[in-house]
Amino acid sequence: MTKFRRLTAVAALLGSVCASNAYAEGTVEVLHWWTSGGEAKAVGELKSAFESQGGMWIDSPIAGGGGDAAMTALRARVVAGNPPTAVQLKGPGIQEWATEGALNDVQAVAAAENWDSVLPPVLAEIMKYDGNYVAAPVNIHRVDWIWASPVALEKAGISEMPTTWAEFNAAAEKLEAAGLVALAHGGQPWQDATVFEDVVLGVGGPDFYRKALVELDADALTSDTMVAAFDQLRILRGFVDDGFSGRDWNLATSMVIRGEAGFQIMGDWAKGEFLAAGLVPGKDFYCIPTPGDGFVMNSDSFTFFKVAGDENLKGQQVLASLIMSPGFQKTFNLAKGSIPARTDVPLDDFDDCAKRSHEDLLKATEAGALVPSMAHEMAIPRSVRGEILDVVTTFFNSDMSSKDATAALAAAIQRAM
Ligand code: BGC
């Protein structure tokens, strides 16, 4: 071989190596907070689906349930001029980032695949900015659930799941009398707020919830109904064990899984933990909505930040299309504990908790009883949510009276507005 031929052969070889390093279906760096057992399994489904289409996935998990730590990390990345390509983001947060001009839209994909025809209109609106899709939803989580251990309930002589707060309180007392933890809980602001909003819905009903936690109406915030909601939260605080402070939500779920605790009040991402531990719903664990009418909605979605480079742009388009594909929506949600965001995915292979969630979602939508989660960033700006979380957590960790809590809530919200 002449020297020239050898050089051409090397160049050809290098060319093919480089070509195989460029991913035909793009690259995504994905920032998310899915790090518990069930969550990791679910996001693993997205990663392998993306990779099997020939894309390169760079994983950027930020531990911390509820996403508060992830949102801080995101802000730092954007300020540094180095945003991730895809970010788990929700509700008004999507609009806030879009208003800052930080997001790319995926309208071409959404229009070609007609997302408008397969998403509930209320969810589609949240995903759009200026009429264009800037986010793709993966699921619908329900926040107002009670999870229970049949073993613990049996030990305490409880034969029925509670359907009113009075029944819940009575059952919790029996669990304590049997030497068990009545309510598994992790003392972190977002977990306190999760329980709080479920109680507000249960005590006040959907219209009251909307007035207080979505419209931030001063009369509702300082009403006797709000005082009654704090009273119930105070009772629930009494059912929590001493070690609750700072505990992660999935460790609280483990207490129910092991039968050490009777109940946990948490969204249906908790079901992902029971399933990942191999437990069967209706047999090894129970689910029932928290007392009262309505449905507290939380939906996870991915947004696409402004990044340069064809490979990254391609990655965003491919990921958006993949997220919305019916097959992915099914596999992902079977692992995550939620139900698909798309309305046309059959639920035959889903369990009874998921089927109940779907039925109640339809009923609540019809009855005007569907409310967005405040705790999970579906309802109000992050800054105002932060003020509410501060008051709720302070109440949970002190002997503040319910009346003082309502006054503090109204004052805090006024400051934030
Ligand atoms: C998210 C869920 C997540 C949970 C706990 C919620 O805000 O919507 O997807 O599993 O936080 O981390």
Residues whose N, C-alpha, C, O or C-beta is under 5 A from the ligand:
A	BS01	BGC	W33 G64 G65 G66 W269 D300 H376
